[in-house]
């Protein structure tokens, strides 16, 4: 399963590690994804949701 939010499409981005001596090396920023049971088309399904979508109630959690 890809590390991507099923609702908003948020995925990993790249950037730099920058040391105190200003040396730069590549790194990856991963989104904060949680595996949650949500209701999709009147059925409960487990999907990967970012915490921002979860917090803002963009999905309806299954019981």
BELURRA-V370197 format. One record per residue. N is the residue number from 1. SS is DSSP state (helix for helix, strand for strand, loop for the rest). D_FIRST is the distance of its C-alpha to the first C-alpha in Angstrom with 2 decimals. Layout:
BEGIN
n=N ss=SS d_first=D_FIRST
n=N ss=SS d_first=D_FIRST
END
This chain:
BEGIN
n=1 ss=loop d_first=0.00
n=2 ss=loop d_first=3.79
n=3 ss=loop d_first=6.52
n=4 ss=strand d_first=8.37
n=5 ss=loop d_first=10.66
n=6 ss=loop d_first=10.84
n=7 ss=loop d_first=14.60
n=8 ss=loop d_first=15.89
n=9 ss=loop d_first=13.31
n=10 ss=loop d_first=13.92
n=11 ss=strand d_first=12.05
n=12 ss=loop d_first=13.32
n=13 ss=strand d_first=16.92
n=14 ss=strand d_first=19.28
n=15 ss=strand d_first=22.76
n=16 ss=strand d_first=25.39
n=17 ss=strand d_first=26.47
n=18 ss=strand d_first=30.18
n=19 ss=loop d_first=32.60
n=20 ss=loop d_first=36.03
n=21 ss=loop d_first=37.55
n=22 ss=loop d_first=35.41
n=23 ss=loop d_first=33.46
n=24 ss=strand d_first=30.12
n=25 ss=strand d_first=26.96
n=26 ss=strand d_first=23.51
n=27 ss=strand d_first=20.79
n=28 ss=strand d_first=17.46
n=29 ss=strand d_first=17.26
n=30 ss=loop d_first=13.97
n=31 ss=loop d_first=13.86
n=32 ss=loop d_first=14.57
n=33 ss=strand d_first=11.71
n=34 ss=strand d_first=12.47
n=35 ss=strand d_first=11.00
n=36 ss=strand d_first=13.87
n=37 ss=strand d_first=15.47
n=38 ss=strand d_first=16.79
n=39 ss=strand d_first=19.06
n=40 ss=strand d_first=17.85
n=41 ss=loop d_first=20.73
n=42 ss=loop d_first=22.67
n=43 ss=strand d_first=20.02
n=44 ss=strand d_first=18.06
n=45 ss=strand d_first=14.28
n=46 ss=strand d_first=11.68
n=47 ss=strand d_first=9.72
n=48 ss=strand d_first=8.83
n=49 ss=strand d_first=12.25
n=50 ss=strand d_first=14.11
n=51 ss=helix d_first=17.34
n=52 ss=helix d_first=19.56
n=53 ss=helix d_first=18.44
n=54 ss=helix d_first=18.74
n=55 ss=helix d_first=22.14
n=56 ss=loop d_first=23.49
n=57 ss=loop d_first=22.86
n=58 ss=loop d_first=20.94
n=59 ss=loop d_first=19.35
n=60 ss=loop d_first=21.30
n=61 ss=strand d_first=20.20
n=62 ss=loop d_first=20.77
n=63 ss=loop d_first=23.35
END
